[in-house]
Amino acid sequence: MKTTSLIAGMLIAIVFFFTECKKSDTTPQPYQPIVPCSNFTRNIDSAKKWLTGKWDWVETKLSVGNPPNGFIYKTLQTEGYTIGYIFRNDTCFNTARGIIQDTMKFGFRPLSFYTNKPADDTIPMIVFYDINNGSWFNDQVYRICPSFLEWQLNYAYTGIEKDKMTFKKIP
């Protein structure tokens, strides 16, 4: 009986030792880019319908090299801060770390406003205006779906999507 208890106790200790001493894999995994949605649109009517609400930044994709031979990604985890936008009627609030930084009016216009190319009539931009005097403040080429908004950065009016910021709609 003592021998059986001793063997059982040793087996439990050995099993405990090997399960507790198992090395955990601490190798950092490569970043997996956001895959937002498959039904992005540039349609202004859809943008007007879906844009209302709060949008939090989730990722910025920046090209490396010219021509791009890779990308770097910036996120809340890499940068340590959050930014966002709240769209209500014709007003937009820009937030950083959850605090409103700017209040602007916004509207839409085609990219052709800048390029004078008829083909750019189908590429809309969100245009931001100073809330006090209505002067132009900023604009962004965009695409949108019900739960994600992408702003193209460094668009350079070439139609090539390289750098972009992705925002997720917060319910």
C-alpha positions in Angstrom: 0.0 0.0 0.0 2.8 2.4 0.9 4.6 1.5 -2.3 1.5 2.1 -4.4 0.9 5.5 -2.7 4.6 6.4 -3.2 4.5 5.4 -6.9 1.3 7.3 -7.4 2.7 10.4 -5.7 5.9 10.2 -7.8 3.8 9.9 -11.0 1.7 13.0 -10.0 4.9 14.9 -9.2 6.5 14.0 -12.6 3.3 14.9 -14.6 3.1 18.2 -12.6 6.8 18.9 -13.2 6.5 18.4 -17.0 3.3 20.3 -17.5 4.5 23.3 -15.4 8.0 23.4 -17.0 6.6 23.5 -20.5 8.2 26.4 -22.4 5.7 29.0 -23.6 6.2 30.3 -27.1 7.2 34.0 -26.7 8.3 34.5 -30.3 6.5 37.7 -31.5 4.1 37.0 -34.3 4.2 39.2 -37.4 1.4 41.8 -37.5 -1.7 40.7 -39.3 -3.2 43.7 -41.3 -6.8 44.6 -40.9 -9.1 43.0 -43.5 -12.0 45.4 -43.2 -14.8 44.4 -45.6 -15.3 43.3 -49.2 -18.1 45.8 -50.0 -16.2 49.1 -49.9 -17.8 51.9 -52.0 -16.9 55.4 -52.9 -20.6 56.3 -53.5 -21.5 59.6 -51.9 -25.1 58.5 -51.0 -23.7 55.5 -49.2 -21.2 57.6 -47.4 -23.9 60.0 -46.3 -25.9 57.1 -44.9 -23.0 55.2 -43.2 -20.8 58.1 -42.1 -22.9 59.3 -39.1 -21.5 58.1 -35.8 -18.2 57.5 -34.1 -15.1 56.1 -35.9 -11.9 55.0 -34.1 -8.6 54.6 -35.9 -7.4 51.0 -36.0 -4.5 51.0 -38.5 -2.3 53.1 -40.8 -0.6 51.4 -43.7 2.5 53.2 -45.0 4.5 52.1 -48.1 8.3 51.7 -47.8 10.5 52.6 -50.8 9.7 54.0 -54.2 8.2 52.1 -55.8 6.7 50.5 -52.7 8.5 47.2 -51.8 6.8 46.7 -48.5 4.7 48.3 -45.9 4.9 49.3 -42.2 1.8 49.4 -40.1 1.0 51.8 -37.2 -1.7 50.9 -34.6 -2.8 51.8 -31.1 -0.3 49.2 -29.9 2.7 50.6 -31.8 1.9 54.3 -31.3 0.3 54.3 -27.8 -2.6 56.7 -28.6 -6.0 56.7 -30.2 -7.6 59.1 -32.7 -11.1 59.2 -34.0 -13.8 61.1 -35.7 -17.5 61.7 -34.8 -19.7 62.7 -37.7 -23.1 64.3 -37.0 -25.2 66.0 -39.6 -22.7 68.3 -41.4 -20.3 68.5 -38.4 -17.2 66.5 -37.7 -15.4 66.2 -34.3 -11.7 65.1 -34.4 -10.7 63.3 -31.2 -7.4 62.3 -29.7 -7.3 60.0 -26.7 -11.0 60.4 -26.5 -10.9 64.2 -26.2 -12.3 66.5 -28.9 -9.5 68.4 -30.5 -11.2 70.1 -33.5 -14.7 70.7 -34.7 -15.2 71.1 -38.5 -17.9 71.3 -41.1 -17.7 68.7 -43.8 -19.1 67.9 -47.3 -18.2 66.0 -50.4 -16.7 66.9 -53.8 -15.1 64.9 -56.6 -11.4 64.5 -57.0 -11.8 66.2 -60.4 -12.2 69.5 -58.5 -8.4 69.4 -58.2 -7.3 67.4 -61.2 -9.7 68.7 -63.9 -9.7 65.1 -65.2 -13.2 63.8 -66.1 -12.3 60.3 -65.0 -11.8 61.6 -61.5 -15.5 62.6 -61.3 -16.1 59.1 -59.8 -13.6 59.5 -57.0 -15.2 61.4 -54.2 -13.5 63.2 -51.3 -14.7 64.2 -47.8 -13.9 67.9 -47.5 -13.4 69.6 -44.1 -14.1 73.3 -43.5 -13.2 75.6 -40.7 -16.3 75.8 -38.5 -15.9 79.5 -37.9 -15.3 81.0 -41.3 -16.1 78.1 -43.7 -12.6 78.1 -45.3 -11.1 74.9 -46.6 -9.3 72.9 -43.9 -8.5 69.5 -45.3 -9.8 66.8 -47.6 -9.5 63.0 -47.9 -10.1 60.5 -50.7 -12.1 57.8 -49.0 -13.9 54.4 -49.4 -16.5 53.3 -46.9 -18.6 50.3 -45.9 -21.1 50.1 -43.0 -18.4 49.2 -40.4 -15.1 50.6 -41.9 -13.8 53.8 -43.3 -10.5 54.2 -45.2 -8.8 57.4 -46.0 -6.1 57.4 -48.6 -2.9 59.2 -47.7 -0.5 60.5 -50.3 -3.0 59.9 -53.0 -1.0 62.1 -55.4 -4.0 62.1 -57.7 -2.7 59.0 -59.5 -5.4 56.5 -58.5 -2.8 54.2 -56.9 -3.8 53.2 -53.4 -0.6 53.1 -51.4 -0.9 54.6 -47.9 -4.1 54.6 -46.0 -5.7 55.0 -42.6 -8.5 52.6 -41.5 -11.2 53.5 -39.0 -13.7 51.1 -37.4 -17.2 52.3 -36.6 -18.1 52.1 -33.0 -21.7 51.0 -32.2 
